[in-house]
Amino acid sequence: MKTLFLSAAVGLMSMGAAWAQDMTAQEFVNQAASGGLFEVQSSELALERSQSTEVQEFANQMITDHTANNQELMTIVQAENLTMPTEIASPHTEMMQTLQDAEGEAFDTAYVQNQATAHETAVTLYQTYAEGGDNEALMAYAQKSLPVLQQHLEHAQGLGQ
């Protein structure tokens, strides 16, 4: 399980800024939507499986914030005549599988690690697209979303200590 998590994390982080630099609007939407859906679905699972009040509170916040963010993205996607994915994609699917396979304390550890990894990736994606994207509305959305994503990243990192 740790190997799968680590390979997903390395895959996400190795993409880095270069991966987002030349990204089209649709590619940004695909990645942003997958991440947002992962945040909600993994956090719903955390509410079912976690025994930690702190993790459950964090999961509730993720559901609230990312549901709103996903809805905002959907509004822009429709206005810009793009397509909004309805399912998570790789590497989020692998991260979700890791969570589905974990129980007890191992679940909480995997959830927190996955949240930190997903938010590190999201911050890089949104920051890079905000600075050099090809769609004004999505660039503004990315810039507006960044502070909350950064807060989530710091919170997830704090839970992991």
C-alpha positions in Angstrom: 0.0 0.0 0.0 2.8 2.5 0.9 4.5 1.6 -2.4 1.4 2.5 -4.3 1.0 5.8 -2.4 4.6 6.7 -2.9 4.5 6.0 -6.6 1.4 8.1 -7.0 3.0 10.9 -5.0 6.2 10.8 -7.0 4.3 10.7 -10.2 2.3 13.8 -9.2 5.2 15.8 -7.9 7.5 14.9 -10.9 5.0 16.6 -13.2 5.8 19.9 -11.6 5.4 23.3 -13.1 6.5 22.2 -16.6 3.5 19.9 -16.7 1.1 22.8 -16.1 3.0 25.4 -18.1 1.8 24.5 -21.6 -1.6 23.2 -20.5 -4.7 24.0 -22.4 -7.9 25.2 -20.7 -9.5 21.7 -21.2 -6.4 20.0 -19.7 -6.5 22.3 -16.7 -10.2 21.6 -16.2 -9.6 17.8 -16.5 -6.9 17.9 -13.8 -8.7 20.4 -11.6 -11.9 18.5 -11.7 -10.3 15.2 -11.0 -8.5 16.7 -8.0 -11.7 18.3 -6.7 -13.7 15.1 -7.1 -11.0 13.2 -5.3 -11.1 15.6 -2.4 -14.8 15.2 -2.0 -14.9 11.4 -2.5 -11.9 10.6 -0.3 -13.2 12.9 2.4 -16.7 11.2 2.3 -14.8 7.9 2.8 -12.9 9.5 5.7 -16.1 10.4 7.4 -17.2 6.7 7.2 -13.8 5.2 8.2 -11.8 7.5 10.3 -11.9 7.2 14.1 -10.1 10.5 14.6 -12.2 13.6 15.3 -9.5 15.8 13.9 -9.4 13.9 10.6 -13.2 13.9 10.4 -13.3 17.7 11.0 -10.7 18.1 8.2 -12.7 15.8 5.9 -15.9 17.9 6.5 -14.0 21.0 5.6 -12.7 19.4 2.4 -16.2 18.4 1.4 -17.6 21.8 2.0 -14.8 23.7 0.3 -14.2 21.4 -2.6 -17.9 21.0 -3.4 -18.2 24.8 -3.6 -15.0 25.0 -5.7 -16.2 22.2 -8.0 -19.4 24.1 -8.6 -17.6 27.3 -9.4 -15.4 25.4 -11.9 -18.5 23.9 -13.4 -20.0 27.3 -14.0 -16.9 28.5 -15.8 -16.6 25.3 -17.8 -20.2 25.7 -19.1 -19.7 29.4 -19.9 -16.5 28.6 -21.8 -18.0 25.7 -23.7 -15.6 23.2 -22.2 -16.3 19.7 -20.8 -16.4 18.9 -17.1 -15.2 15.4 -16.2 -17.5 13.6 -13.8 -15.1 10.9 -12.6 -11.6 11.0 -11.0 -8.7 10.1 -13.3 -5.2 8.8 -12.7 -3.3 9.3 -10.4 -6.3 10.2 -8.2 -7.9 6.8 -8.9 -4.8 5.0 -7.5 -4.9 7.2 -4.4 -8.5 6.5 -3.9 -7.9 2.7 -4.2 -5.2 3.0 -1.5 -7.8 4.6 0.8 -10.4 2.0 0.0 -8.0 -0.7 0.9 -6.9 0.8 4.2 -8.6 0.5 7.6 -8.1 1.9 11.1 -5.0 3.9 11.8 -3.6 3.0 8.4 -6.6 4.6 6.8 -6.1 7.9 8.7 -2.4 7.9 7.8 -3.1 7.2 4.1 -5.9 9.8 4.0 -3.7 12.6 5.5 -0.8 11.7 3.2 -3.0 11.6 0.2 -4.5 15.0 1.1 -1.1 16.5 1.4 0.0 15.1 -1.9 -3.2 16.0 -3.7 -3.0 19.6 -2.4 0.7 20.0 -3.2 -0.2 19.0 -6.8 -3.3 21.3 -6.8 -1.3 24.3 -5.6 1.3 23.7 -8.3 -1.4 23.3 -11.0 -3.5 26.3 -10.0 -0.5 28.5 -9.4 1.1 27.7 -12.8 -2.2 28.0 -14.7 -3.0 31.3 -12.9 0.3 32.7 -14.1 0.3 31.4 -17.7 -2.9 29.8 -18.7 -4.7 30.2 -22.0 -8.1 31.1 -20.6 -8.8 34.4 -18.7 -11.8 33.0 -16.8 -9.9 29.9 -15.7 -6.8 31.9 -14.8 -8.9 34.1 -12.5 -10.6 31.0 -11.0 -7.2 29.4 -10.4 -5.9 32.6 -8.7 -9.0 33.0 -6.5 -8.8 29.3 -5.5 -5.1 29.3 -4.5 -5.3 30.7 -0.9 -7.8 28.0 0.1 -5.8 25.2 -1.5 -2.7 26.5 0.3 -4.6 26.5 3.6 -5.7 23.0 3.0 -2.1 21.9 2.2 -0.8 23.4 5.5 -3.7 21.9 7.5 -3.0 18.4 5.9 0.7 18.7 6.6 -0.1 19.6 10.2 -2.3 16.6 10.6 0.5 14.4 9.4 2.9 15.5 12.2 
